[in-house]
Every structure is written in C-alpha cells, then in structure tokens.
C-alpha cells in the first residue's frame, strides 16, 4: 500500500529551498531556479512564489539568485532547532520520524 508523503510546512519548504541553493552553488557556477525546483520537488509557480517570499524576508536575492547571510543564518538556526527537537524526542518536523536527512 502506498502512503503519500506528509505535507511540508512553510519552514520546511524554506529550508529545502535554501539548502538546494547551497547545493546547486557548490556544484555549478550559478544558481538557476530550475535546478532548485528539481531538488525541492516543487512546481515552478510555487517555487517562484516562495522565492518572492524569501526575497521579501531578505533571505535571498533574485538578481542574481543567491542566498544572503541572513539566509545562511536561517539554515544554521533551523538545523540547530531540528537537532534539539530530535534530542527531546518531539515529533514535530516530519523528517524526524524517518530519521535525519
């Protein structure tokens, strides 16, 4: 029996997008939205909407597509909180039930 993946909340999607940007930049000269889209498993229109939100929150710049220092701080803080949640045994973030990514 196939069970669908649990839906990601907005913070998880932000984290996925920012991590994808870091991964793409590590492997290519520039970050292209399509590469980020494929890594995040989002439709292009949703990705564009989230990129606009991330830019409004000053976590990224879109021209060129880069992660800001504030975005890097978000990733670090998100990981620290996720680690804390795991230590406490709280099942809040979906991937914690499967084990760390």
C-alpha positions as CSV (number, residue, x, y, z in Angstrom):
1,X,0.0,0.0,0.0
2,X,1.3,3.4,-1.0
3,X,1.2,6.2,1.6
4,X,1.7,9.8,0.4
5,X,4.5,11.8,1.9
6,X,3.4,14.1,4.7
7,X,2.9,17.7,3.6
8,X,5.8,20.1,4.4
9,X,5.1,23.2,6.4
10,X,6.4,26.6,5.2
11,X,9.6,26.5,7.3
12,X,10.5,23.1,5.9
13,X,10.0,24.3,2.3
14,X,12.1,27.4,3.1
15,X,14.8,25.2,4.5
16,X,14.6,22.9,1.4
17,X,14.9,25.8,-1.0
18,X,17.8,27.4,0.8
19,X,19.6,24.0,1.1
20,X,19.1,23.4,-2.6
21,X,20.5,26.8,-3.4
22,X,23.6,26.0,-1.3
23,X,23.9,22.5,-3.0
24,X,23.5,24.0,-6.5
25,X,26.1,26.7,-5.9
26,X,28.5,24.0,-4.7
27,X,28.2,22.1,-8.0
28,X,27.6,24.9,-10.5
29,X,28.8,28.5,-11.2
30,X,25.4,29.9,-10.6
31,X,22.0,29.1,-9.1
32,X,19.3,28.5,-11.6
33,X,15.7,28.3,-10.5
34,X,15.0,25.0,-12.4
35,X,17.8,23.2,-10.5
36,X,16.4,24.4,-7.2
37,X,12.9,23.4,-8.3
38,X,14.0,19.9,-9.1
39,X,15.9,19.4,-5.8
40,X,12.9,20.8,-3.8
41,X,10.3,18.8,-5.6
42,X,8.1,21.9,-6.1
43,X,6.1,23.1,-9.1
44,X,7.7,26.1,-10.8
45,X,4.9,28.5,-9.9
46,X,5.1,27.5,-6.2
47,X,8.9,27.9,-6.3
48,X,8.5,31.4,-7.8
49,X,6.0,32.3,-5.0
50,X,8.4,31.0,-2.3
51,X,11.4,32.8,-3.9
52,X,9.4,36.1,-3.7
53,X,8.6,35.4,0.0
54,X,12.3,34.6,0.7
55,X,13.4,37.7,-1.0
56,X,10.9,39.8,0.9
57,X,12.3,38.3,4.2
58,X,15.8,39.2,2.9
59,X,16.9,35.5,3.0
60,X,17.9,35.6,-0.7
61,X,18.4,37.9,-3.7
62,X,16.8,37.0,-7.0
63,X,19.1,39.0,-9.4
64,X,21.3,37.0,-9.3
65,X,19.8,34.2,-7.4
66,X,21.9,33.9,-4.2
67,X,21.4,33.1,-0.6
68,X,22.1,36.1,1.8
69,X,23.9,36.0,5.1
70,X,20.5,36.1,6.8
71,X,19.5,33.0,4.7
72,X,22.7,31.2,5.8
73,X,21.9,32.1,9.5
74,X,18.3,30.7,9.0
75,X,19.8,27.4,7.8
76,X,22.1,27.2,10.7
77,X,19.4,28.1,13.2
78,X,16.9,25.7,11.6
79,X,19.4,22.8,11.9
80,X,20.1,23.7,15.5
81,X,16.4,23.7,16.3
82,X,15.8,20.4,14.4
83,X,18.7,18.8,16.3
84,X,17.2,20.0,19.6
85,X,13.8,18.6,18.7
86,X,15.4,15.2,17.9
87,X,17.2,15.2,21.2
88,X,14.0,16.0,23.1
89,X,12.1,13.2,21.2
90,X,9.5,15.6,19.9
91,X,7.8,14.6,16.7
92,X,7.2,18.0,15.1
93,X,9.2,18.1,11.9
94,X,8.1,15.4,9.5
95,X,11.6,14.1,8.7
96,X,12.3,13.4,12.3
97,X,10.1,10.4,12.2
98,X,12.1,8.9,9.3
99,X,15.5,9.9,10.8
100,X,17.7,12.8,9.7
101,X,18.0,13.5,6.1
